[in-house]
Amino acid sequence: MRAVDIYKLLHQGVFGIGHLLNENARTFLEAEASTLILDEQPEEPLLEEVSADGSMVRVNLRPYLRRGLPLNRLFSAMEASAEEKGKENDFIEAWSLFKELARSGSSVFDEKEIEELDREVRPGGCPPRHHSEAYRKAYSPAYRVVKLSMMKKMFKAEELGNTSPN
């Protein structure tokens, strides 16, 4: 995991997936789902928390599809999750905490990469980022970010199983 991957995680935890929802979002979800190799990443959980309070989760597509869950309900959860916008100040605060941890030596990340990312973090300027190449190669990420409350609202507990955070 590189600093850009932490940036992305923090961004997702605050802003969710709103930046991806456009007229092609459903088609892109269906296309991505159709190309996944479902037996890759067998230990991947269905849901992973991406916000400090656990309210925002990644729904990993491989375990989602292995359970036979419908993409239309996931897309509905994505749309409902995007209705409420995250606050830039919350992201800036989370990013600042990460920088403090990195500077204190609690985590080891490339300082130049942090500085480059930091130039983009300001009110009116907290753009989403892509995962690093190293992260993509290691994890082959395939997920959508939604509010946990939307997953619980749109899916039965037994569909989510006991992998549901909180």
Steps between C-alpha positions, in 0.01 A plus 500: 500500500635839404403850612267538200313188616452654846382820332249298296379310808449823696330661200261206465425506872389863479364546148391148407451422133319810382779595261445176304126533454431623150296379204743210444532381860255211475647380170852521646394299807343229281802489270745474789292228665492298178880495474585403858653165579291403798743254655769771532546650847304218674555650848370842396214607728169613358515830692795705623472817706656805336393770745611549858143464628423195283216674317662467156602158363656348193284228348748262340354378173646148492340382828186698410465312173597164656195544726282552192391847609348724230696793357186713473463509880865588545460781249194625688705500821771698318251759380338536843843527664605779266204721590668623817823685429812474715666809642839614374603607849451143624732372228758772565497414871542125432783569253672723757484220758656260251782747429566533875523120534735480204723779634513346848629175353188305603458408133759492227402677179693693237519864615522635144184313402321644803618851410378460140160382617489771764517771230155387383339499844331832568146633517360469149777262401483143634486297179449123499806290414565154356670218688874464454623244249651299787160485677320399178750220434485371858122512553326529160243731663144471371247669724246777544475731797162540670356595835462204729151622589398466133633144485306410813189669361512334157624153595382237745743416779538145370601633155784696657584217738714551804761696300308820557692758707320625811 
